[in-house]
């Protein structure tokens, strides 16, 4: 094949490189940019550039899958299966999504952004696969979910703010007293996050002190009064964890 023939084959606008394919890429650029702008406005880890690149890249993969292997169709024993490339795109996008998820103690961050990346990939693939109406509909669904559902969930399941307190209790060591104190804490609606017991801390007949770290939405002062009235308890000191410096 001469250089002229090779150039003509590479720049043939009728072999999967026509106006339709460029329009599909442009649509993927537009839709993924809209999603990226929404994420950028919320200052998420993946913003405008990431979502746009994912959407356009997914669309291009689909274009290559559908139109990029036409020259091989005439060869013996060659069967074209465009879905194979699409399946690999879906698997590969998980690496980007997984990198956006952060776990810190009991809190998980980035799940929504990772799911948005996954959806943007699907939208780009729909554009590249010649399904523009589905791509536009999926983009509209994205905004419905991240905008509308957030307000609904905030109204339905709005949890009260939790208070974190420290209770330092000095008491005589006797059977069952510490257990009763813990029961009173949970009965008042607090969750015990930590228990630290020190024995032999005083010479005045009470030989134990316990630090209870609690978390809950109830007021702590009624609990302090109840603990102070227990037989064997010699003193209760209340402190907020937010006020501690570590």
Phi and psi in degrees as a GROMACS rama.xvg file:
@    title "Ramachandran Plot"
@    xaxis  label "Phi"
@    yaxis  label "Psi"
@TYPE xy
-74.3024  167.496  UNK-2
-62.1822  -37.1013  UNK-3
-65.872  -41.8176  UNK-4
-67.1703  -39.0269  UNK-5
-64.0973  -43.7266  UNK-6
-63.7132  -39.6855  UNK-7
-63.6924  -37.9114  UNK-8
-69.3554  -38.9255  UNK-9
-69.0952  -34.3482  UNK-10
-109.091  33.2132  UNK-11
-80.482  111.414  UNK-12
-78.1133  1.74339  UNK-13
-106.827  4.07371  UNK-14
-116.533  61.9248  UNK-15
79.0387  14.6481  UNK-16
-131.939  34.8687  UNK-17
-94.0262  -167.459  UNK-18
-62.1278  -36.434  UNK-19
-62.2011  -45.3566  UNK-20
-65.7424  -40.8068  UNK-21
-66.757  -34.2023  UNK-22
-66.0081  -39.6362  UNK-23
-65.5022  -40.3402  UNK-24
-65.3886  -39.3542  UNK-25
-65.1505  -38.7574  UNK-26
-65.2463  -41.2449  UNK-27
-62.5105  -39.0594  UNK-28
-61.2576  -45.257  UNK-29
-65.036  -50.479  UNK-30
-67.4156  -43.5175  UNK-31
-68.3958  -30.7081  UNK-32
-66.8177  -37.7978  UNK-33
-62.0488  -43.5111  UNK-34
-66.146  -41.7213  UNK-35
-63.311  -37.148  UNK-36
-64.2614  -39.5471  UNK-37
-63.5937  -42.7318  UNK-38
-67.3048  -37.0819  UNK-39
-65.4345  -40.0283  UNK-40
-63.2516  -29.2269  UNK-41
-92.183  5.4878  UNK-42
56.7407  47.2698  UNK-43
-86.1838  167.459  UNK-44
-62.8856  -35.385  UNK-45
-111.525  118.983  UNK-46
-115.251  -138.181  UNK-47
-62.001  -50.667  UNK-48
-66.2058  -43.2139  UNK-49
-63.5567  -48.1328  UNK-50
-66.7483  -37.9706  UNK-51
-65.535  -43.9061  UNK-52
-63.6414  -39.5987  UNK-53
-64.664  -44.501  UNK-54
-65.2097  -47.9027  UNK-55
-67.9747  -40.4537  UNK-56
-62.3742  -41.1241  UNK-57
-64.611  -40.7163  UNK-58
-63.4992  -40.9227  UNK-59
-65.2253  -39.2641  UNK-60
-58.919  -40.9698  UNK-61
-67.4611  -39.3627  UNK-62
-61.5322  -44.0278  UNK-63
-63.8941  -39.9752  UNK-64
-63.8788  -38.4497  UNK-65
-83.6416  -41.3328  UNK-66
-113.323  -10.1692  UNK-67
-83.0749  -8.34752  UNK-68
-119.57  24.9943  UNK-69
-63.6698  -30.3164  UNK-70
-69.2088  -18.5582  UNK-71
-90.5054  -9.04678  UNK-72
-66.5838  -27.4904  UNK-73
-80.748  -11.078  UNK-74
-74.878  150.971  UNK-75
-69.8529  136.346  UNK-76
76.1337  12.1994  UNK-77
-102.889  121.891  UNK-78
-119.871  128.566  UNK-79
-91.9345  126.818  UNK-80
-129.376  91.5085  UNK-81
-61.6935  -23.931  UNK-82
-67.9086  -19.8273  UNK-83
-66.3868  -43.2149  UNK-84
-65.712  -41.2044  UNK-85
-60.4834  -40.5232  UNK-86
-63.9641  -38.5295  UNK-87
-69.7664  -32.5887  UNK-88
-64.4091  -44.2075  UNK-89
-61.4007  -40.7094  UNK-90
-68.9868  -42.0159  UNK-91
-68.4955  -30.3135  UNK-92
-67.6534  -18.2807  UNK-93
-63.4218  -27.5421  UNK-94
-66.5523  -40.4012  UNK-95
-68.1884  -45.3223  UNK-96
-61.8155  -41.4573  UNK-97
-63.5842  -32.1513  UNK-98
-72.6258  -12.1361  UNK-99
-94.57  -5.96064  UNK-100
-96.5038  127.29  UNK-101
-121.251  136.741  UNK-102
-118.447  122.021  UNK-103
-131.391  109.504  UNK-104
56.8461  -118.709  UNK-105
-96.9815  2.71825  UNK-106
-101.977  136.693  UNK-107
-116.758  127.624  UNK-108
-123.278  146.174  UNK-109
97.2873  1.13788  UNK-110
-64.8747  -42.8221  UNK-111
-65.377  -41.2431  UNK-112
-64.7758  -40.7169  UNK-113
-63.3502  -40.701  UNK-114
-66.6185  -33.4494  UNK-115
-67.3627  -39.759  UNK-116
-59.4802  -43.2459  UNK-117
-61.2992  -44.046  UNK-118
-66.9225  -40.76  UNK-119
-61.1091  -38.1504  UNK-120
-60.4989  -44.7348  UNK-121
-64.6115  -38.4086  UNK-122
-64.298  -43.528  UNK-123
-62.2331  -40.1351  UNK-124
-65.5025  -36.9727  UNK-125
-65.0974  -39.7388  UNK-126
-63.8928  -47.1  UNK-127
-67.101  -25.3976  UNK-128
-87.8704  5.19023  UNK-129
79.7409  30.7466  UNK-130
-122.38  66.4397  UNK-131
-66.4301  -35.5707  UNK-132
-64.9476  -41.3001  UNK-133
-64.152  -39.4847  UNK-134
-63.6402  -44.0496  UNK-135
-65.1046  -42.4176  UNK-136
-62.7063  -40.4713  UNK-137
-66.5671  -35.1188  UNK-138
-64.7516  -42.281  UNK-139
-62.7844  -38.7663  UNK-140
-63.3299  -37.6139  UNK-141
-56.7851  -50.6527  UNK-142
-66.4881  -33.2513  UNK-143
-62.6061  -41.7883  UNK-144
-72.8284  -52.809  UNK-145
-74.7789  -24.5796  UNK-146
-96.6376  -55.4166  UNK-147
-72.7131  -44.1229  UNK-148
-67.8191  -28.7744  UNK-149
-63.0199  -43.5458  UNK-150
-66.7643  -39.0481  UNK-151
-65.5481  -45.7503  UNK-152
-65.6386  -33.6052  UNK-153
-65.3818  -35.0474  UNK-154
-76.3195  -36.6253  UNK-155
-77.8164  -46.4035  UNK-156
-121.784  53.0491  UNK-157
-84.526  111.034  UNK-158
-86.0226  143.018  UNK-159
-67.6484  154.125  UNK-160
-67.6027  139.332  UNK-161
-91.341  143.647  UNK-162
-106.135  132.218  UNK-163
-110.142  121.652  UNK-164
-131.134  156.743  UNK-165
-112.908  131.63  UNK-166
-117.708  120.547  UNK-167
-106.444  113.864  UNK-168
-114.741  124.666  UNK-169
-100.542  130.868  UNK-170
-154.028  161.655  UNK-171
-78.8784  139.717  UNK-172
-75.3409  114.563  UNK-173
-149.871  156.606  UNK-174
-61.5623  129.971  UNK-175
83.7421  -6.65612  UNK-176
-68.2077  -44.9343  UNK-177
-63.3382  -39.7808  UNK-178
-61.3829  -41.0877  UNK-179
-64.6488  -37.3705  UNK-180
-64.3741  -41.8451  UNK-181
-65.2922  -38.8401  UNK-182
-62.7482  -38.2919  UNK-183
-67.0119  -36.5857  UNK-184
-64.9883  -47.4337  UNK-185
-69.5292  -32.5422  UNK-186
-66.1129  -27.2485  UNK-187
-84.5572  2.13865  UNK-188
93.6127  12.4577  UNK-189
-97.7578  150.517  UNK-190
-105.642  127.139  UNK-191
-83.4094  112.928  UNK-192
-93.6688  -21.3158  UNK-193
-160.214  144.138  UNK-194
-132.653  122.329  UNK-195
-126.148  116.563  UNK-196
-109.27  132.12  UNK-197
-121.369  129.008  UNK-198
-107.976  153.051  UNK-199
67.8776  37.223  UNK-200
-92.6646  -8.53027  UNK-201
-147.037  156.492  UNK-202
-99.8224  -1.60574  UNK-203
-94.0125  54.5297  UNK-204
69.5761  -11.8754  UNK-205
-111.995  125.635  UNK-206
-116.961  20.1142  UNK-207
-143.956  152.561  UNK-208
-143.96  137.269  UNK-209
-127.814  139.148  UNK-210
-105.687  116.703  UNK-211
-106.577  121.242  UNK-212
-102.963  119.527  UNK-213
-119.724  157.402  UNK-214
-142.473  128.552  UNK-215
-177.65  172.915  UNK-216
-98.0842  -6.70641  UNK-217
-84.7705  166.937  UNK-218
-76.0383  142.405  UNK-219
-87.492  -23.3307  UNK-220
-64.1017  -41.2961  UNK-221
-60.9828  -35.3598  UNK-222
-66.3283  -38.3789  UNK-223
-61.7834  -41.7835  UNK-224
-64.4642  -42.3502  UNK-225
-65.5352  -42.166  UNK-226
-64.7726  -36.9718  UNK-227
-65.7599  -27.196  UNK-228
-83.4354  -7.7229  UNK-229
-68.2785  140.224  UNK-230
-68.5198  126.009  UNK-231
105.059  -16.9005  UNK-232
-86.486  126.659  UNK-233
-103.7  -15.562  UNK-234
-177.288  144.058  UNK-235
-130.631  125.868  UNK-236
-114.047  129.557  UNK-237
-105.972  133.714  UNK-238
-146.889  148.323  UNK-239
-92.9716  136.874  UNK-240
-64.2137  -30.3608  UNK-241
-65.3709  -22.8953  UNK-242
-87.6553  -9.75561  UNK-243
-80.518  145.018  UNK-244
-107.925  130.55  UNK-245
